[in-house]
Amino acid sequence: MTHCTRTSLNVHNNKDQTTMSDDAVRMLATALALLPLAAVALALGKIFGEWLNGVARNPGASEQMKEVGYLAFALTEAIALFALIVAFIILFVG
C-alpha cells in the first residue's frame, strides 16, 4: 500500500504581497470620513427646496417657516462641520 501525502510549502515572498502604507490608509480613512458631506449637500437642497415650495404655497407663513428653515440649515451644517473636523483629525493627527 502506498501512501500519498501532501506537503504544503508556506513560502512568503514579499514581492508578491501588497501592503498599504500608513499614509495610504490615512488618506482612505479621510475620504471615507468625508462621505457624509454628499448627504449634507442633498439634505440642504431638499430643505431649501421644500422651504421655497412652502413659501410659494402660503406666503403668509413665511416668517414662521424662516425660523424653522434656518434651524434645519444650522443643524445640517453642524453635521457637515463635524464630518470635516473628523476628517482633519484623521488626516493630520491620526
C-alpha positions as CSV (number, residue, x, y, z in Angstrom):
1,M,0.0,0.0,0.0
2,T,1.4,3.3,-1.0
3,H,0.6,6.5,0.9
4,C,0.4,9.7,-0.9
5,T,1.0,12.6,1.4
6,R,0.6,16.2,0.6
7,T,3.1,18.7,1.8
8,S,2.4,22.4,1.7
9,L,5.1,24.9,1.4
10,N,4.5,28.2,3.2
11,V,6.7,30.5,1.2
12,H,6.3,34.1,1.9
13,N,7.6,36.3,-0.9
14,N,7.4,40.0,0.0
15,K,7.3,40.9,-3.7
16,D,4.0,39.2,-4.2
17,Q,2.3,40.6,-1.2
18,T,0.9,44.1,-1.4
19,T,0.6,46.2,1.7
20,M,-0.7,49.6,2.2
21,S,1.4,52.3,3.8
22,D,0.2,54.3,6.8
23,D,-0.3,57.3,4.6
24,A,-2.5,55.4,2.2
25,V,-4.7,54.1,5.0
26,R,-4.9,57.6,6.4
27,M,-6.0,59.1,3.1
28,L,-8.5,56.3,2.6
29,A,-10.0,56.9,6.1
30,T,-10.1,60.6,5.4
31,A,-12.0,60.1,2.2
32,L,-14.5,57.8,3.9
33,A,-15.0,60.4,6.7
34,L,-15.9,63.0,4.1
35,L,-18.7,60.9,2.6
36,P,-21.4,62.5,4.8
37,L,-20.7,65.8,3.0
38,A,-22.5,64.4,0.0
39,A,-25.6,63.6,2.1
40,V,-25.4,67.1,3.7
41,A,-25.4,68.7,0.2
42,L,-28.5,66.6,-0.7
43,A,-30.2,67.5,2.5
44,L,-29.6,71.2,2.1
45,G,-31.1,71.1,-1.4
46,K,-34.1,69.3,0.0
47,I,-34.5,71.7,2.9
48,F,-34.4,74.8,0.8
49,G,-36.4,73.3,-2.0
50,E,-39.2,72.4,0.4
51,W,-39.0,75.8,2.1
52,L,-39.4,77.6,-1.2
53,N,-42.3,75.4,-2.1
54,G,-44.0,76.1,1.2
55,V,-43.5,79.9,0.9
56,A,-44.8,79.8,-2.6
57,R,-48.0,78.0,-1.4
58,N,-48.5,80.1,1.7
59,P,-46.7,83.5,1.6
60,G,-48.3,84.5,4.9
61,A,-46.4,81.8,6.8
62,S,-43.1,83.0,5.5
63,E,-41.8,84.4,8.8
64,Q,-42.7,81.2,10.8
65,M,-41.1,79.0,8.1
66,K,-38.0,81.1,8.0
67,E,-37.1,80.2,11.6
68,V,-37.6,76.5,11.1
69,G,-35.6,76.7,7.8
70,Y,-32.7,78.4,9.5
71,L,-32.7,75.9,12.3
72,A,-32.8,73.0,9.9
73,F,-29.9,74.6,7.9
74,A,-27.8,75.1,11.1
75,L,-28.3,71.5,12.3
76,T,-27.5,70.1,8.8
77,E,-24.4,72.2,8.6
78,A,-23.3,71.1,12.0
79,I,-23.2,67.5,10.7
80,A,-21.0,68.7,7.8
81,L,-18.6,70.6,10.1
82,F,-18.4,67.5,12.4
83,A,-17.5,65.3,9.5
84,L,-14.9,67.8,8.3
85,I,-13.3,68.0,11.7
86,V,-13.2,64.2,12.0
87,A,-11.6,64.1,8.5
88,F,-8.9,66.7,9.5
89,I,-8.2,64.8,12.8
90,I,-7.7,61.6,10.8
91,L,-5.5,63.3,8.2
92,F,-3.3,65.4,10.4
93,V,-3.3,63.9,13.9
94,G,-4.0,60.2,13.5
